Amino acid sequence: MLRAIIFDCDGVIADTEPLHFAALQRVLAEEGFTLTEEAYYSRYLAFDDRGCFQKALSNLTPEKLAELIDRKASYIEPAMRTHLRLFPGVADFIRRAAGKYPLAVASGALKREIELVLDFGGVRDCFLAIVSAEDVTRGKPDPEAFLKAHEIINAHAAARISPQECLVIEDSLHGVEAARIAGMPVLAVTNSYPKDQLSKADMVVESLDGLSLDSLQAL
């Protein structure tokens, strides 16, 4: 029985993956590292900023890593304010889901970036919790973000919700893997990867636009 839903943000709620790629590519180029679009989507997407920079660059001090993350944020936030768009039907789906289930966001983005997306879509009040990159020590495919979101949802629940009753909505391979490790059913949206690459998800859809909440009960 479905009793709660956890959303990823980038690539599920908002079409921001191209913006994250451009900002990350710019910072890495300034550090002498060339990041191609193919490499980003095959090896970096779903990592948080910390994971991306650690994967691309070696021997980073904590201070240098923090500076790189701040620099990327300084590039992406203006781009988001200018070019941000939600995927079709997502805001309506979130509002319908919030009327029936407790909702949370678990994302590798920075909290202020997630809040910008939710405020833009007018859906921030639909979510009980936001778990961001600042809230975890290990990014996806580690399940820590989903487990923390689940814990917060349960803090507001009258009766405990099991992981099997908590649906994750993801767009990335690492996100699907993290949900599976957390013991949660996962719905994948083909916004970032084709359907055949998301076969480990319990259900794959092309869009959340018009998706029936009743259709998710089978998960």
DOFINU-587309 format. One record per atom (N, C-alpha, C): residue in one letter; x, y, z. Coordinates in steps of 0.05 Angstrom, whole numbers, plus 5000, padded with zeros to 4 digits. Each point is the difference from the previous one (the first is absolute). Last residue first. Layout:
<atoms>
aXYZ/...
</atoms>
This chain:
<atoms>
l504849924859/l502849995007/l500449935030/a491450154958/a501149734994/a502949975007/q495350845007/q499549815023/q501149724994/l499950774938/l502449955016/l499649805023/s493150334940/s501849824985/s502549935016/d493650655030/d499049725004/d501949804987/l501250944988/l501149905026/l499149725005/s501250424900/s498149945021/s501349905025/l503850694920/l500249735012/l498149965023/g501750814942/g497649854999/g500149725012/d509150414985/d497750154991/d497549824997/l509349765020/l498150005022/l497550154993/s506849444931/s499450265012/s498149965024/e503949274950/e501250224985/e499550275013/v500949035053/v498150164985/v501550224985/v501249005060/v501350214985/v497950154984/m501449285092/m498350114979/m501450234986/d504649495064/d497649845000/d498050084979/a510950104989/a497750135014/a497649824999/k508249804954/k500049915028/k497850145017/s501950204906/s498549755003/s500049905029/l503550804944/l498750035026/l498549755009/q504450134915/q502150035020/q498950035028/d494349934923/d501549755003/d502250025020/k494650774976/k498649805017/k501749755004/p505250934982/p497949854987/p498949775017/y503950925043/y501049754989/y497749864985/s498650865040/s502950014998/s501249754986/n490550135018/n500950274993/n503050024994/t492849265023/t502050004979/t500850284991/v496649555098/v499050174978/v502250034980/a497349265084/a501950154985/a498750154977/l497649525102/l498950084974/l502150174986/v500549255087/v500950244985/v498650024973/p499949525110/p499349984972/p500750264986/m505649695086/m497650154992/m499449954971/g507749735059/g497749835003/g497450134992/a509550314996/a498450095024/a497649825004/i505549864925/i501549945023/i498550075026/r496350254918/r499949715002/r501549915026/a500350914976/a497449935009/a499849705005/a507950334961/a499850085028/a497349925012/e501449864908/e501549815016/e499850075030/v496250594938/v498549755001/v501449805017/g504550804985/g497750045017/g498349755003/h507350014941/h500949995028/h497750045019/l498250084908/l500849725006/l500849985029/s493150784974/s502749924995/s500549715008/d491850545011/d500650014971/d502749884994/e491549925083/e502750064991/e500350024970/i493349855095/i499850084971/i502650114992/v495949315083/v502050194991/v499550064971/l493649605086/l500850004972/l502050224995/c496449395087/c501050274993/c501149994972/e497149255054/e497650164995/e500750284991/q506649355024/q498549884978/q497550154993/p505450235077/p501350084974/p498449894976/s494150175086/s502449834994/s501350104974/i494150535078/i500049934972/i502549844994/r493950215095/r502649984986/r499649914971/a492650585050/a500949735003/a502449964982/a496850865009/a498549895023/a500849715005/a506750754954/a498049804994/a498649895026/h507750624988/h497550144997/h497649804997/a509149725005/a499750175024/a497450155000/n502749474925/n498949845022/n499750165026/i504050414925/i497249944994/i498849855023/i509250145004/i498550245005/i497049964995/e505749294979/e500050045029/e498450255007/h501649824909/h498149815011/h499750035031/a506650494955/a497450114993/a497849825012/k508849715009/k499550235017/k497350124995/l502949284946/l499449915027/l499550235019/f502550194911/f497449895001/f499249905028/a508850324985/a498050224997/a497249905002/e507349375004/e499850165023/e497850224997/p503549234941/p497250065006/p499650205022/d508149874921/d499549945028/d497150095007/p504250154913/p498049795005/p499849915029/k500750905001/k499049774985/k502349894982/g503650535084/g498050054979/g499149744987/r503950285102/r500449834977/r497850044980/t500250475081/t502949984996/t500749834976/v491150685024/v501149734999/v503050004998/d494350794999/d498849845022/d501149725001/e501950714933/e501150085026/e499149825022/a496649894911/a502849925002/a501250075027/s489649925005/s501850104980/s502849905003/v488949885028/v502649895007/v501850074977/i490050345040/i501950024978/i502749895011/a488749915029/a502950005005/a501550054974/l490350015007/l500649995028/l503050045005/f493950364913/f502049815010/f500550025030/c494250564942/c499149724997/c501849805013/d501450974991/d498349935023/d498949714998/r505250394929/r501749965023/r498349915024/v497650234905/v499449755013/v501649955025/g500150694922/g497850045019/g499249755015/g507450174935/g497749844992/g497650045018/f508250465018/f499350064972/f497449854991/d503949795084/d498750265000/d499050094973/l505049215007/l497449965012/l498550265001/v508950024968/v498349854982/v497249985011/l506550405054/l499550174977/l498149864981/e503249515073/e498050195008/e499250194977/i507249414986/i497449855002/i497850195007/e508650355001/e499249944973/e497349854999/r504050195083/r499050254988/r499249964971/k504149285048/k497350065009/k498850254987/l507049394946/l500150175024/l497250085008/a501049084946/a500450294996/a500350145027/g497949054984/g502950075003/g500650294995/s490449555039/s501550074976/s502950055007/a489449745034/a502749915007/a501750034975/v489650335043/v502150014979/v502649895011/a489049805029/a502650115006/a501750024975/l488849835040/l502150014980/l502650115011/p489749495029/p502250175008/p502349994979/y489849814967/y502349885013/y501950215012/k491650224955/k499549725007/k502249875017/g499850904961/g497349985011/g499449725011/a508050204952/a500150125028/a497349995013/a500949734909/a501349805018/a500050105029/r496950584933/r498149785003/r501149795020/r505650724976/r497750095017/r498049785004/i507349824944/i500950045027/i497750085018/f498549944907/f500349735012/f500850025029/d499550804951/d497349895005/d500249735013/a508050404973/a498950155022/a497249895007/v504449634924/v501249925026/v498750145024/g498350094900/g498249865018/g501049935027/p507250244926/p497150034997/p498549825019/f509650365029/f499049824980/f497050024999/l505650855030/l499149755011/l499149824977/r507550845000/r497349914992/r499549735013/l507850894996/l498749795014/l497249934988/h507250704977/h499149784982/h498449785014/t503550815045/t499450094973/t498749794983/r503049855090/r498050225002/r499250094972/m506749345007/m497549895008/m497850235001/a508950244984/a499049864977/a497249895006/p504950415070/p499050204980/p498849864976/e503849415063/e497750145010/e499050224982/i508149484982/i497449874993/i497650165010/y509250285016/y499549994972/y497149904994/s503550045088/s499950274991/s499550024970/a501249155042/a497550135008/a499750284990/k508249564986/k497949894983/k497350125007/r507150235055/r500350124974/r497949904980/d500549635087/d498950275001/d500250144973/i503949155009/i497149985003/i498750275000/l509449965000/l498949914974/l497049985001/e504550205080/e500250234981/e498849924973/a500849335066/a497950195007/a500050244981/l506949384991/l497449884992/l497750195006/k508650245029/k499850024971/k497349894990/e502049915091/e499750284994/e499650044970/p502149145034/p497250085007/p499550294992/t507249524941/t499850065029/t497150075006/l503749374918/l498650245008/l500050035030/n503949324931/n501450145021/n498750275008/s496949674905/s501349845021/s501350195021/l491250024925/l502550125008/l501149855024/a491749734958/a501550124978/a502850095008/k493849615062/k500449814979/k501850114978/q497350545073/q501949795009/q500549804978/f493650674983/f502750115001/f502149805010/c490949734998/c500950074973/c502950105000/g495549835083/g500849764986/g501150054972/r496650735050/r502449895013/r501049754986/d491850394973/d502350154991/d502649895011/d492649274993/d499850285009/d502650144991/f496049184943/f501950075021/f499350285010/a495249704927/a499049895026/a502050025022/l503950064902/l497250075007/l499149835024/y508649854956/y499950215021/y497150065010/r502949364927/r501649945024/r499750205023/s495249994911/s500649715005/s501449955027/y497650894968/y497549845002/y500649705006/y507450614988/y498350095022/y497649825003/a505849854928/a501249915025/a498250095023/e497650294915/e499749715001/e501049905027/e501350914979/e497249945007/e499549705003/t509850365021/t498249994977/t497249955009/l509250455046/l497749835005/l498150014976/t510950265030/t497950014980/t497849805005/f507850585061/f498749744995/f497850034980/g505550715045/g501649844980/g498949734994/e496350735056/e502049845015/e501649824981/e492950544968/e501850195014/e502249865016/a493349484960/a501750124979/a502050205012/l493449645056/l502149804994/l501950104978/v492450535021/v501949995023/v502349814994/r493150044936/r501450255001/r502150005022/q494149264991/q501950014978/q501850255002/l492749935059/l502249825007/l502250004979/a492250494981/a501450125022/a502449835009/a494349664932/a501550244991/a501650135022/f494349265022/f502349924983/f501650244992/h492150165047/h502149895017/h502449914984/l492650284951/l501150235014/l502349915019/p494949354954/p501750144981/p501450245014/e493649515052/e502549854995/e501850144980/t490850265031/t502550155008/t502649854994/d489049994996/d501949934978/d502650155003/a492749685080/a500950224983/a502049904979/i495649375058/i498350235003/i500750224979/v505149244992/v497349895007/v498050235002/g509350164982/g499349794981/g497449865005/d504150495081/d501050054973/d499549764982/c496649875088/c499350264990/c501050054971/d496249105061/d502550134992/d499150274989/f493349515068/f500850094973/f502950074999/i492849355061/i502450175001/i500850064971/i490549655058/i501650034975/i502350185005/a492049305056/a501750254999/a501550004973/r493849305022/r499250185021/r501750265001/l496649014942/l501550244998/l499150205022/m499948884998/m498350245000/m501750255000/
</atoms>
